[in-house]
Amino acid sequence: MNTTQVWMEEEVWAAITKALEHEPEGPDRDYWMTETSLKDIKAQFGLKKFKPKPVTVTLVRECCGEKFVHVLTARESALCLKDPACADPECRRRMVTLPFGKFKGQTLSWVYEQSPSYLAWFHETVEGCEDVKAVIKGLPGIEAHLAVFRQKQHPSSPRQLTPTQQEVEWLMGKFSAQTIDAVCSDLFGGEGY
C-alpha cells in the first residue's frame, strides 16, 4: 500500500511563498520565487559564486493535525515532496494512491469522484495490488459500480441473433471460406445434415 502523502505543486509553491515572506529582495528570493537561472542571478547581482540558502517549508495536512517540515535545498526538490502517511488507519485508507495507469499517484477517493468505473475496472481486472483492491472494495457505494462492470463483462444471457445476423456471422467468421460439411468434419468428425 502506498503510504505517502503527495503534496500538490500549488500547495508547495504557496508554502515556499509563505516561508519567504521575510526574505529581503535579492538572489535567494529570486532563486526561489522565479524561474531565473543561476547564471542569470549571478549576472544580475554581480556574484561570482552563488549557492541559494535552503528554505524551510511547513506543509500542514488536514488530517489528524499533523505538521510536516521540509528543508528544500533546490527548486527541483519542491516538485516531488512526499510525507509518510498518518498512522491512523482511516487516514491511511484515504491516502492510498493508484500505483499506475492514467490516474497514477491520485488518491482512490479522488478517482472515485472522477471515474468510479475506472476503480471498478481496476478492482476486477488488475492482477496483484491486493492492498489497493481492499481499499477500493471498502469505498461506500462501490459495490453498485462493481456489479455494473461484472454485468458488462459477463452478460447473464447470450445475445439472441436473428437468422440474418447468424448468416452474416457465419459468412464473416473464421469458417466463412469453408463448406458446412468441412466445418462439421473439423469440429465434430462427421458431415453436416
Secondary structure, 3 states (H helix, E strand, C coil): CCCEEECCHHHHHHHHHHHCCCCCCCHHHHHHHCCCCHHHHHHHHCCCCCCCCCEEEEEECCCCCCEEEEEECCHHHHHHCEEECCCCHHHHHHHCECCCCCCCCCEHHHHHHHCHHHHHHHHHHCCCCHHHHHHHHCCCCHHHHHHHHHHHHCCCCCCCCCHHHHHHHHHHCCCCCCCHHHHHHHHHCCCCC
